[in-house]
Amino acid sequence: KVLIKTDKGDITLRLLVEEAPGSVANFVQLTNGKYFDGKNFHRVVPNFVIQGGCNRGDGWGSEDYSIRSEFSERHYTEGSVGMASAGKDTEGTQWFITHSPTPHLDGRYSIFAVTEAGMDVVHQIEVGDKIISVSLIK
């Protein structure tokens, strides 16, 4: 599990290790390296998603690598956590949490976690809100 501390409150995610092992490993490595700490949510679309993980803070940043897409039969529901991408096999550091079911994302974006607690916080997040820290928990 992962605890995301924001300036609006805490969000707890359950990682889907069996369904998206590469995406989870990438997210865990970034988390352990404190990559997300102090960054902001750069994109918020009401009734759709909140998005973070951009090293520039504007949605156009990335690192010098990408990971493979891991599509599954899982559907995007409220609280699904996916990897942002610019197409197949272009995922990296940016991720999003859905506000509501988003079937048009099914099979197009890797789902690597689900929100277990803090959906009320997800719904309060606005552009520019801080990700204070992201850490692994039991």
DAJOZI-V500803 format. One record per pair of residues at least 4 apart in sequence whose ideal C-beta (glycine too) atoms are under 6 Angstrom apart, sorted by sequence separation. I is the first residue (numbers start at 1). J is the second residue. D is the distance in whole Angstrom. If there is no record, write none. Layout:
# DAJOZI-V500803
i=I j=J d=D
i=I j=J d=D
This chain:
# DAJOZI-V500803
i=16 j=20 d=5
i=17 j=21 d=6
i=20 j=24 d=6
i=45 j=49 d=6
i=56 j=60 d=6
i=76 j=80 d=5
i=86 j=90 d=5
i=98 j=102 d=5
i=105 j=109 d=5
i=115 j=119 d=6
i=125 j=129 d=5
i=5 j=10 d=6
i=30 j=35 d=4
i=54 j=59 d=5
i=56 j=61 d=3
i=85 j=90 d=5
i=44 j=50 d=5
i=55 j=61 d=4
i=85 j=91 d=5
i=4 j=11 d=4
i=17 j=24 d=5
i=54 j=61 d=4
i=43 j=51 d=4
i=83 j=91 d=4
i=3 j=12 d=6
i=15 j=24 d=5
i=41 j=50 d=5
i=84 j=94 d=4
i=2 j=13 d=4
i=41 j=52 d=5
i=42 j=54 d=5
i=83 j=95 d=6
i=84 j=96 d=6
i=1 j=14 d=5
i=82 j=96 d=6
i=42 j=57 d=6
i=42 j=58 d=6
i=43 j=59 d=5
i=81 j=97 d=5
i=40 j=57 d=5
i=42 j=59 d=5
i=80 j=98 d=5
i=69 j=88 d=5
i=69 j=89 d=5
i=68 j=89 d=5
i=76 j=98 d=5
i=78 j=100 d=5
i=66 j=90 d=5
i=67 j=91 d=5
i=77 j=101 d=5
i=97 j=122 d=5
i=66 j=92 d=5
i=76 j=102 d=4
i=82 j=109 d=4
i=83 j=110 d=5
i=63 j=92 d=6
i=76 j=105 d=5
i=82 j=111 d=5
i=62 j=92 d=5
i=63 j=93 d=6
i=76 j=106 d=6
i=75 j=106 d=5
i=80 j=111 d=5
i=81 j=113 d=4
i=51 j=84 d=6
i=79 j=114 d=6
i=71 j=107 d=5
i=79 j=115 d=3
i=74 j=111 d=5
i=53 j=93 d=5
i=54 j=94 d=5
i=70 j=110 d=4
i=79 j=119 d=5
i=26 j=67 d=5
i=53 j=94 d=4
i=69 j=110 d=5
i=53 j=95 d=5
i=22 j=67 d=5
i=51 j=96 d=4
i=22 j=68 d=6
i=23 j=70 d=5
i=49 j=96 d=4
i=50 j=97 d=5
i=22 j=70 d=6
i=49 j=98 d=5
i=20 j=70 d=4
i=48 j=99 d=6
i=47 j=99 d=5
i=19 j=72 d=5
i=47 j=100 d=5
i=23 j=83 d=5
i=13 j=81 d=6
i=50 j=122 d=6
i=50 j=125 d=5
i=52 j=131 d=5
i=44 j=125 d=6
i=44 j=126 d=6
i=44 j=127 d=5
i=41 j=125 d=5
i=23 j=110 d=5
i=24 j=112 d=5
i=40 j=128 d=5
i=41 j=129 d=5
i=23 j=112 d=4
i=20 j=110 d=5
i=40 j=130 d=6
i=20 j=112 d=4
i=39 j=131 d=5
i=36 j=131 d=5
i=16 j=112 d=6
i=37 j=133 d=5
i=16 j=113 d=6
i=15 j=113 d=5
i=36 j=134 d=4
i=13 j=113 d=4
i=14 j=114 d=5
i=13 j=115 d=6
i=14 j=116 d=5
i=31 j=134 d=5
i=12 j=116 d=5
i=12 j=117 d=4
i=12 j=118 d=6
i=11 j=118 d=4
i=10 j=118 d=5
i=11 j=121 d=5
i=9 j=121 d=4
i=8 j=121 d=5
i=8 j=124 d=5
i=8 j=125 d=6
i=8 j=129 d=6
i=7 j=129 d=6
i=6 j=129 d=6
i=7 j=130 d=5
i=6 j=131 d=6
i=5 j=132 d=4
i=5 j=133 d=5
i=4 j=134 d=5
i=3 j=135 d=5
i=3 j=137 d=5
i=1 j=137 d=5
